[in-house]
Amino acid sequence: MKRRISKALNLICFFAYNRIAAVFLKLKDKKVLFLSESHQSLDGNLKAVWDDLDDSYEKIARITPDRRQEIGLLDKLRLWKDLTDARYIILDDFYGLTSAMRLRKGQELVQLWHGCGAFKKFGFSRRQTGDNIQNVNSGYRKYTKVSVTSDQVRPCFAEAFDIPKERVQAIGSPRTDMFFDSERIEAAQRRVYHDFPQLKGKKIVLIAPTYRGRKVEDACYDFEKLDFERLCRSLGSDYHIVTKWHPALYNNIKSGIVSDPVKGLGDRVTDASGYGDINDLLTAADVLVTDYSSVIFEWSLLDKPIVYFVYDIDQYKDSRGLYFDFEDYVYGTCVRDGSLLAQAIEEGGMQLEKRDAFNQKFMSSCDGHSTERVINWVFRGEDK
């Protein structure tokens, strides 16, 4: 209750500040604000655009790892000012304050959604699911530009954000550009082995599921279904497991709301949830174990096997909901019983024809030049 009151007061104060300050603050044509409340640092799509955007722009990044984290008064006022006078505001996820802001004439609120494709339903799409989410952030409707990874998913994002489809363009995902550059892939692998030397010489199994729960604040997962001790025994010493939990789940593990599932298994399991962007880990991993996470889209650009551990597929489809039939997302082995997971990992089955069809449907706009197209579209007014 205390947090709800604090959140409401914060929105009310920003609502007033944003409108009053706009009278006195001139919109800065070259000011670009990069925002996230779900990252440890500037990474992913935001970093890709930041790095390639020329230095004639005034670039400011305000990044926090958990939207529940309180910031000091001075930092709060700086953030409010930036939201009011920056011509360009670049997001890659939900950002709560957008519901209270009024976009100024010429101001761009750009969404480079962190996940590729369109898998589990979110935003306004969840009003029509078993979860029956009705309190949807109104800031979604204010997005002026949204970049997605294929024409097929444009209607999904238009529905999720409740905006005209014309604002959603299949330009690609900047964070995927590295997968088309062998030198960047090798550099990413070196970073992983430098930070996690215990992975050298091992077959790396990356376990990266999405969270369960109606809201990110409730993020949880049934870790007993995975049973890490059994999985380690079954795989043997040639393998090393790396976990990368969803940021919302990781925040709840850090705060003690959810128990740490790999505590005491450090010699066989490495938790890399705090590492940053998952791309580096994808380049080093030999097998991916996931479920309804958007990581399946990035992984499809690499020539490696995937295992879908979907112990709750029927319940998940009925509650959260998917944009397409589950079979449309599958290009690897599906496992419902944790006791069969090790076998599926060892077999490493690949379904190349299904993966090619998957890529054509969901990732056709990713070709190594997404960052360039996003910058041209957002900052130079060029059509895709």
C-alpha positions as CSV (number, residue, x, y, z in Angstrom):
1,M,0.0,0.0,0.0
2,K,2.8,2.4,0.9
3,R,4.5,1.8,-2.5
4,R,1.2,2.4,-4.3
5,I,0.6,5.7,-2.6
6,S,4.2,6.8,-3.3
7,K,3.8,5.7,-7.0
8,A,0.5,7.7,-7.3
9,L,2.0,10.8,-5.7
10,N,5.1,10.6,-8.0
11,L,2.8,10.4,-11.1
12,I,0.7,13.4,-9.9
13,C,3.8,15.5,-9.2
14,F,5.3,14.7,-12.6
15,F,2.0,15.3,-14.3
16,A,2.0,18.9,-12.9
17,Y,5.7,19.5,-13.5
18,N,5.6,18.2,-17.1
19,R,2.9,20.6,-18.1
20,I,4.1,23.7,-16.2
21,A,7.8,23.2,-17.1
22,A,6.8,22.9,-20.8
23,V,5.8,26.5,-20.8
24,F,9.3,27.6,-19.8
25,L,11.6,24.9,-21.2
26,K,12.4,24.9,-24.9
27,L,12.4,21.6,-26.6
28,K,16.0,20.7,-27.4
29,D,16.1,19.4,-31.0
30,K,19.4,17.5,-30.5
31,K,18.7,16.0,-27.1
32,V,18.1,12.3,-26.9
33,L,17.0,10.5,-23.7
34,F,17.6,6.8,-23.3
35,L,15.4,5.3,-20.6
36,S,15.0,1.9,-18.9
37,E,13.8,0.6,-15.6
38,S,14.7,-3.1,-16.2
39,H,18.5,-3.1,-17.0
40,Q,21.6,-3.2,-15.0
41,S,23.3,-0.9,-17.4
42,L,22.9,0.6,-20.9
43,D,22.7,-2.4,-23.2
44,G,20.6,-4.1,-25.9
45,N,18.8,-1.9,-28.4
46,L,19.5,1.2,-26.4
47,K,23.2,0.7,-26.5
48,A,23.2,-0.2,-30.1
49,V,21.6,3.1,-31.1
50,W,23.6,5.1,-28.5
51,D,26.9,3.8,-30.0
52,D,26.0,4.5,-33.6
53,L,24.3,7.8,-33.2
54,D,26.8,10.6,-34.0
55,D,28.1,12.9,-31.3
56,S,26.3,16.0,-32.6
57,Y,23.4,14.8,-30.4
58,E,23.3,15.3,-26.6
59,K,22.8,11.8,-25.4
60,I,21.6,11.1,-21.8
61,A,21.0,7.7,-20.3
62,R,18.9,7.1,-17.2
63,I,18.9,3.4,-16.4
64,T,17.7,1.6,-13.3
65,P,17.5,-2.2,-12.8
66,D,14.2,-2.3,-11.0
67,R,11.2,0.0,-11.4
68,R,10.5,-0.4,-7.7
69,Q,13.8,1.3,-6.9
70,E,13.4,4.8,-5.4
71,I,15.6,7.5,-6.8
72,G,16.7,10.7,-4.9
73,L,14.9,14.0,-5.3
74,L,17.6,15.7,-7.5
75,D,17.8,12.7,-9.8
76,K,14.0,12.7,-10.0
77,L,13.9,16.3,-11.0
78,R,16.6,15.8,-13.6
79,L,14.6,12.9,-15.1
80,W,11.4,15.0,-15.2
81,K,13.3,17.8,-16.9
82,D,14.8,15.4,-19.5
83,L,11.4,13.9,-20.2
84,T,10.0,17.4,-20.8
85,D,12.7,19.0,-23.0
86,A,14.3,16.1,-24.9
87,R,13.0,15.9,-28.4
88,Y,13.8,12.2,-28.6
89,I,12.9,9.7,-25.9
90,I,14.1,6.1,-26.6
91,L,12.6,3.2,-24.7
92,D,13.0,-0.6,-24.9
93,D,10.3,-1.7,-22.4
94,F,7.4,-0.4,-20.3
95,Y,8.2,2.9,-18.6
96,G,5.6,4.0,-16.1
97,L,6.1,7.8,-16.2
98,T,5.0,7.9,-19.8
99,S,1.4,7.6,-18.6
100,A,1.6,11.0,-17.0
101,M,3.5,12.9,-19.6
102,R,2.1,15.1,-22.4
103,L,4.0,14.8,-25.6
104,R,5.0,18.2,-27.0
105,K,4.7,19.1,-30.6
106,G,7.7,17.6,-32.4
107,Q,8.6,15.3,-29.5
108,E,9.2,11.6,-30.4
109,L,8.5,8.8,-28.0
110,V,10.2,5.8,-29.6
111,Q,9.8,2.2,-28.5
112,L,12.5,-0.3,-29.5
113,W,10.9,-3.2,-27.7
114,H,13.6,-5.4,-26.0
115,G,12.0,-8.6,-27.3
116,C,12.0,-9.6,-31.0
117,G,9.1,-11.3,-32.8
118,A,5.8,-11.5,-30.9
119,F,5.3,-14.4,-28.5
120,K,3.3,-14.0,-25.3
121,K,0.6,-11.3,-25.2
122,F,1.3,-8.0,-23.4
123,G,-0.1,-4.5,-23.0
124,F,-3.6,-4.0,-24.3
125,S,-3.6,-7.5,-25.8
126,R,-3.9,-9.0,-22.3
127,R,-7.4,-7.6,-21.9
128,Q,-8.6,-10.5,-24.1
129,T,-6.8,-13.3,-22.2
130,G,-7.5,-15.5,-19.3
131,D,-5.5,-13.1,-17.1
132,N,-8.1,-10.4,-17.9
133,I,-5.7,-7.5,-17.3
134,Q,-7.7,-4.3,-17.4
135,N,-5.3,-1.7,-15.9
136,V,-3.0,-1.1,-18.8
137,N,-0.4,1.7,-18.9
138,S,-1.8,4.5,-21.0
139,G,1.7,5.6,-22.0
140,Y,1.7,2.8,-24.6
141,R,-0.8,4.9,-26.7
142,K,1.7,7.8,-26.9
143,Y,4.4,6.0,-28.8
144,T,5.1,7.8,-32.0
145,K,7.4,5.2,-33.6
146,V,7.8,1.4,-32.8
147,S,10.4,-0.8,-34.5
148,V,9.7,-4.5,-34.9
149,T,11.3,-7.5,-36.6
150,S,8.9,-8.5,-39.3
151,D,5.7,-7.3,-41.1
152,Q,3.9,-10.3,-39.6
153,V,4.2,-9.0,-36.1
154,R,3.2,-5.3,-36.8
155,P,-0.5,-6.0,-36.0
156,C,0.5,-7.6,-32.7
157,F,2.4,-4.6,-31.5
158,A,-0.3,-2.2,-32.8
159,E,-2.8,-4.1,-30.7
160,A,-0.5,-4.3,-27.6
161,F,0.1,-0.6,-27.6
162,D,-3.3,0.4,-29.0
163,I,-1.8,2.6,-31.7
164,P,-2.3,2.8,-35.5
165,K,-0.4,0.1,-37.4
166,E,1.3,2.9,-39.4
167,R,3.3,3.9,-36.3
168,V,4.8,0.3,-36.2
169,Q,7.4,-0.4,-38.8
170,A,9.3,-3.6,-39.6
171,I,12.8,-2.1,-39.4
172,G,14.4,-4.8,-37.3
173,S,16.0,-5.0,-33.8
174,P,19.3,-3.1,-33.4
175,R,20.6,-5.6,-30.8
176,T,20.5,-8.4,-33.4
177,D,23.1,-6.7,-35.7
178,M,26.0,-8.4,-33.9
179,F,24.8,-11.8,-34.9
180,F,25.6,-11.0,-38.5
181,D,29.2,-10.0,-37.7
182,S,31.7,-12.8,-37.0
183,E,34.2,-10.5,-35.3
184,R,31.6,-9.1,-32.9
185,I,30.5,-12.7,-32.1
186,E,34.1,-13.7,-31.3
187,A,34.6,-10.6,-29.2
188,A,31.4,-11.5,-27.2
189,Q,32.6,-15.0,-26.6
190,R,35.9,-13.7,-25.3
191,R,34.1,-11.5,-22.9
192,V,32.0,-14.4,-21.6
193,Y,35.1,-16.6,-21.0
194,H,37.0,-13.8,-19.4
195,D,34.2,-13.1,-16.9
196,F,33.3,-16.8,-16.4
197,P,36.6,-18.8,-16.9
198,Q,34.9,-21.9,-15.5
199,L,33.0,-22.3,-18.8
200,K,36.1,-22.9,-20.8
201,G,36.2,-26.4,-22.3
202,K,32.6,-27.1,-21.3
203,K,29.4,-27.6,-23.2
204,I,27.4,-24.7,-22.1
205,V,23.7,-25.1,-21.5
206,L,22.0,-21.7,-21.2
207,I,18.7,-21.8,-19.2
208,A,16.7,-18.7,-19.8
209,P,12.9,-19.0,-19.3
210,T,10.5,-16.2,-18.9
211,Y,8.8,-15.5,-15.5
212,R,5.4,-16.7,-14.3
213,G,2.9,-14.3,-12.6
214,R,0.3,-11.8,-13.7
215,K,2.6,-8.8,-13.1
216,V,6.3,-8.4,-13.1
217,E,6.2,-7.5,-9.4
218,D,4.8,-11.0,-8.8
219,A,7.5,-12.7,-11.0
220,C,8.2,-16.3,-10.0
221,Y,9.0,-19.7,-11.4
222,D,8.4,-23.3,-10.4
223,F,12.1,-24.2,-10.0
224,E,11.2,-27.7,-8.7
225,K,10.2,-28.6,-12.2
226,L,13.8,-28.0,-13.4
227,D,15.4,-29.8,-10.5
228,F,19.0,-28.6,-11.0
229,E,20.6,-31.3,-8.9
230,R,19.1,-34.0,-11.0
231,L,19.9,-32.1,-14.2
232,C,23.6,-31.8,-13.2
233,R,23.8,-35.4,-12.4
234,S,22.2,-36.5,-15.6
235,L,24.3,-34.3,-17.9
236,G,27.7,-35.2,-16.3
237,S,30.9,-33.2,-16.0
238,D,31.2,-32.3,-19.7
239,Y,28.4,-29.8,-19.3
240,H,28.1,-26.5,-17.4
241,I,24.7,-24.9,-16.8
242,V,24.4,-21.1,-17.0
243,T,21.1,-19.5,-15.8
244,K,19.9,-16.1,-17.1
245,W,16.6,-15.3,-15.3
246,H,14.2,-12.7,-16.6
247,P,15.0,-9.3,-15.0
248,A,11.8,-9.2,-13.0
249,L,12.4,-12.7,-11.6
250,Y,16.0,-11.9,-10.9
251,N,15.0,-8.8,-8.9
252,N,12.7,-10.9,-6.8
253,I,15.5,-13.4,-6.2
254,K,17.9,-10.7,-5.2
255,S,15.3,-9.1,-2.8
256,G,14.6,-12.5,-1.2
257,I,11.0,-12.7,-2.4
258,V,11.9,-15.8,-4.4
259,S,14.4,-18.3,-3.2
260,D,17.7,-18.7,-5.1
261,P,17.3,-22.0,-7.0
262,V,21.1,-22.6,-7.7
263,K,22.5,-21.7,-4.3
264,G,25.2,-24.2,-3.4
265,L,25.6,-25.5,-7.0
266,G,28.3,-23.1,-8.0
267,D,30.7,-25.7,-9.3
268,R,28.2,-26.9,-11.9
269,V,25.8,-24.0,-12.3
270,T,26.6,-20.3,-12.9
271,D,24.0,-17.7,-12.5
272,A,24.7,-14.9,-15.1
273,S,21.5,-13.0,-14.5
274,G,23.4,-9.9,-13.5
275,Y,25.8,-10.1,-16.5
276,G,23.8,-7.6,-18.6
277,D,22.5,-8.2,-22.1
278,I,21.9,-11.8,-23.0
279,N,23.5,-11.5,-26.4
280,D,27.0,-12.4,-25.3
281,L,25.8,-15.5,-23.5
282,L,23.9,-16.6,-26.6
283,T,27.1,-16.5,-28.7
284,A,28.9,-18.7,-26.1
285,A,26.1,-21.2,-25.3
286,D,25.9,-24.6,-27.1
287,V,22.3,-25.3,-26.2
288,L,19.4,-23.0,-25.2
289,V,16.7,-24.2,-22.8
290,T,13.8,-21.8,-22.6
291,D,10.0,-21.6,-22.9
292,Y,7.8,-18.6,-23.9
293,S,10.7,-16.1,-23.8
294,S,11.5,-13.9,-26.7
295,V,15.0,-15.2,-26.6
296,I,13.9,-17.8,-29.1
297,F,13.9,-15.1,-31.8
298,E,17.5,-14.0,-31.3
299,W,18.6,-17.7,-30.9
300,S,17.1,-18.6,-34.3
301,L,19.8,-16.4,-35.9
302,L,22.4,-18.8,-34.6
303,D,23.0,-22.4,-35.9
304,K,22.5,-24.2,-32.6
305,P,19.9,-26.4,-30.9
306,I,17.1,-25.3,-28.7
307,V,15.0,-27.2,-26.1
308,Y,11.5,-25.8,-25.0
309,F,10.8,-26.7,-21.4
310,V,7.1,-26.1,-21.3
311,Y,5.8,-28.0,-18.3
312,D,2.7,-25.6,-18.1
313,I,2.0,-25.0,-21.8
314,D,-1.8,-25.6,-21.5
315,Q,-2.2,-23.3,-18.5
316,Y,0.0,-20.6,-20.0
317,K,-1.8,-20.5,-23.2
318,D,-5.2,-20.1,-21.4
319,S,-4.0,-17.5,-19.0
320,R,-1.3,-15.3,-20.5
321,G,-2.1,-16.0,-24.1
322,L,0.1,-16.2,-27.3
323,Y,-0.2,-14.2,-30.5
324,F,0.1,-17.2,-32.7
325,D,-0.3,-21.0,-32.3
326,F,2.4,-22.4,-30.1
327,E,3.5,-24.7,-32.9
328,D,4.4,-21.6,-35.0
329,Y,7.2,-20.9,-32.4
330,V,8.7,-24.3,-32.2
331,Y,11.9,-25.2,-34.1
332,G,13.4,-27.6,-31.6
333,T,12.5,-30.3,-29.0
334,C,9.6,-29.7,-26.6
335,V,9.8,-31.3,-23.1
336,R,7.1,-31.2,-20.4
337,D,8.7,-33.5,-17.9
338,G,11.9,-32.3,-16.2
339,S,13.2,-35.9,-16.0
340,L,13.5,-35.9,-19.8
341,L,15.3,-32.6,-20.1
342,A,18.9,-33.9,-19.9
343,Q,18.2,-36.4,-22.7
344,A,16.8,-33.6,-25.0
345,I,19.8,-31.4,-24.3
346,E,22.3,-34.2,-25.1
347,E,20.5,-35.2,-28.3
348,G,20.5,-31.5,-29.5
349,G,17.9,-32.1,-32.2
350,M,17.6,-29.3,-34.8
351,Q,14.6,-28.7,-37.1
352,L,16.2,-26.6,-39.8
353,E,13.1,-26.3,-42.1
354,K,11.0,-25.2,-39.2
355,R,13.6,-22.7,-38.1
356,D,13.8,-21.2,-41.6
357,A,10.1,-20.8,-41.7
358,F,10.2,-19.3,-38.2
359,N,12.8,-16.8,-39.3
360,Q,10.9,-15.8,-42.3
361,K,7.8,-15.2,-40.3
362,F,9.2,-13.4,-37.3
363,M,12.8,-12.2,-38.1
364,S,12.8,-11.2,-41.8
365,S,13.7,-7.6,-41.0
366,C,16.9,-8.5,-39.1
367,D,19.9,-8.5,-41.5
368,G,22.7,-6.8,-39.7
369,H,21.6,-3.3,-40.6
370,S,18.7,-2.7,-38.1
371,T,20.5,0.0,-36.2
372,E,21.2,2.0,-39.3
373,R,17.6,1.9,-40.4
374,V,16.3,2.8,-36.9
375,I,18.6,5.9,-36.8
376,N,17.6,7.0,-40.3
377,W,13.9,6.6,-39.5
378,V,13.9,8.2,-36.1
379,F,16.4,11.0,-36.4
380,R,16.5,11.7,-40.2
381,G,12.9,11.1,-41.1
382,E,13.7,8.5,-43.7
383,D,11.2,5.7,-44.5
384,K,12.4,2.2,-44.1
